[in-house]
């Protein structure tokens, strides 16, 4: 039996395999569930995990995740709408909006939902930082404007970034819970 990680992103699957090594196998499943429009990451992934489990059939559990950038001075915006805002407005324009604020604290939040047909559980990982003018060549998405301990995520190499990863923190919480279930 394996956990089916519902994502098109092989990098996420690789990270999940690291956290679940020795506990269970992780299989990538590219299924496009209908993403609920909600201000709650928990609600989005819970519904997505249940839908994916039902649609994919079999007894193997599924894992679904969603991530958002939450800017304190903007009331948590863009939050669950982060991908849409990145695609339509862009990170530079979000930075310009945040740059006018005295408080530029922000946090990345990842919420994962596990569904096995009997239950659905959620797990969260967060990393707090500050928004800054874009810098760095690596990463993707909002990485160039998100600073953690003096470096943007785009200035970090993969190992540094993974050491503080919001997704990694969610995966660690899930792996600990899942190991206790075995």
C-alpha positions in Angstrom: 0.0 0.0 0.0 1.2 3.5 -0.7 0.1 7.1 0.0 -1.1 8.8 -3.2 0.2 12.4 -3.3 -2.2 14.3 -5.5 0.1 16.8 -7.3 1.7 17.5 -10.6 4.9 18.7 -8.9 7.6 16.0 -8.7 9.6 18.1 -6.3 6.8 17.9 -3.7 6.7 14.2 -4.1 10.4 13.9 -3.6 10.2 15.9 -0.4 7.3 13.7 0.8 9.3 10.6 0.1 12.2 11.9 2.2 9.9 12.5 5.2 8.0 9.2 4.9 11.1 7.1 4.1 10.8 3.9 6.1 7.1 4.5 7.0 5.3 4.1 3.7 5.8 4.5 -0.1 4.6 7.7 -1.8 3.1 7.5 -5.3 2.5 10.6 -7.4 -1.0 11.0 -8.8 -1.8 13.8 -11.2 -5.5 14.4 -10.6 -7.1 17.8 -11.0 -9.6 18.1 -8.3 -12.1 21.0 -8.3 -10.4 23.5 -6.0 -12.9 25.2 -3.6 -12.6 29.0 -3.5 -12.3 29.7 0.2 -10.3 31.9 2.6 -9.4 28.7 4.5 -6.5 26.5 3.3 -7.9 23.8 5.6 -11.3 23.8 3.9 -9.7 23.7 0.4 -7.4 20.7 1.1 -10.0 18.8 3.1 -12.5 19.0 0.3 -9.8 18.3 -2.3 -8.5 15.2 -0.4 -12.0 13.7 0.0 -12.9 14.3 -3.7 -9.5 12.8 -4.9 -9.9 9.8 -2.6 -13.5 9.1 -4.0 -12.6 9.8 -7.6 -9.4 7.7 -7.7 -10.9 4.6 -6.1 -9.0 1.9 -4.3 -8.2 1.7 -0.6 -4.9 3.7 -0.8 -5.0 7.0 1.1 -4.4 10.4 -0.5 -2.5 13.4 0.5 -3.3 16.9 -0.9 -1.6 20.2 -0.1 -2.1 23.9 -0.6 0.1 26.8 0.2 -0.4 30.5 0.6 1.5 33.7 1.4 -0.2 35.6 4.2 0.9 39.3 4.5 0.0 40.7 8.0 -0.5 44.4 6.9 -2.8 43.2 4.0 -5.1 41.3 6.3 -3.6 37.9 5.2 -3.9 38.7 1.5 -3.2 37.0 -0.9 -3.5 33.9 1.3 -5.2 31.0 -0.5 -5.4 33.1 -3.6 -1.6 33.4 -3.8 -1.2 31.5 -7.1 -3.9 33.5 -8.8 -2.4 36.8 -7.5 1.1 35.7 -8.7 -0.3 34.9 -12.2 -2.4 38.0 -12.6 -0.7 40.7 -10.6 2.8 39.4 -10.2 5.2 39.4 -7.3 6.7 42.9 -8.1 3.2 44.5 -7.8 2.5 42.7 -4.6 5.8 43.9 -3.3 4.9 47.5 -4.2 1.7 47.2 -2.4 3.4 45.8 0.7 6.3 48.2 0.5 4.0 51.1 1.5 3.2 49.4 4.8 5.3 49.8 8.0 4.7 46.2 8.9 5.9 43.9 6.2 5.8 40.7 8.2 4.4 37.7 6.2 4.3 34.0 6.5 4.0 31.0 4.2 1.5 28.4 5.3 1.2 24.9 3.9 -1.7 22.8 4.9 -1.9 19.1 4.0 -4.9 16.9 4.1 -4.8 13.1 4.4 -7.9 11.1 3.5 -8.4 7.4 3.7 -12.1 7.0 3.3 -12.8 6.8 7.0 -11.2 10.1 8.2 -9.6 13.3 6.9 -6.8 14.9 8.9 -5.0 18.1 8.3 -1.4 19.2 9.1 0.1 22.6 8.9 3.6 24.0 8.4 4.5 27.7 8.7 7.6 29.9 8.1 7.5 33.5 9.1 9.5 36.3 7.4 9.4 39.8 6.0 8.7 41.1 2.5 11.6 42.9 0.8 12.4 44.2 -2.6 13.0 41.3 -5.1 16.4 39.7 -5.0 18.0 36.4 -5.7 18.1 34.1 -8.7 16.7 30.8 -7.3 13.4 29.5 -6.2 10.1 30.3 -7.7 6.9 32.2 -7.0 7.2 34.7 -4.1 10.7 33.5 -3.1 12.5 36.7 -4.3 10.5 38.9 -2.0 10.3 36.7 1.1 13.2 37.2 3.5 14.0 34.8 6.3 17.0 35.5 8.6 18.5 38.0 6.2 18.2 36.0 3.0 15.3 35.8 0.5 14.2 32.3 -0.3 15.5 33.0 -3.8 19.0 33.5 -2.4 19.1 30.2 -0.6 20.2 26.9 -2.2 17.7 24.0 -2.1 19.2 22.5 1.0 19.0 25.8 3.0 15.4 26.4 1.8 14.3 22.8 2.6 15.7 23.1 6.1 13.1 25.8 6.9 10.4 24.8 4.4 6.8 25.3 5.4 5.9 22.2 3.3 8.6 20.3 5.1 7.2 21.3 8.5 3.7 20.2 7.4 5.2 16.9 6.1 7.1 16.4 9.4 3.9 16.8 11.4 2.1 14.4 9.0 4.9 11.8 9.1 4.9 11.8 12.9 1.1 11.3 13.1 1.1 8.7 10.3 3.9 6.7 11.9 1.8 6.5 15.1 -1.1 5.1 13.0 0.9 2.2 11.6 
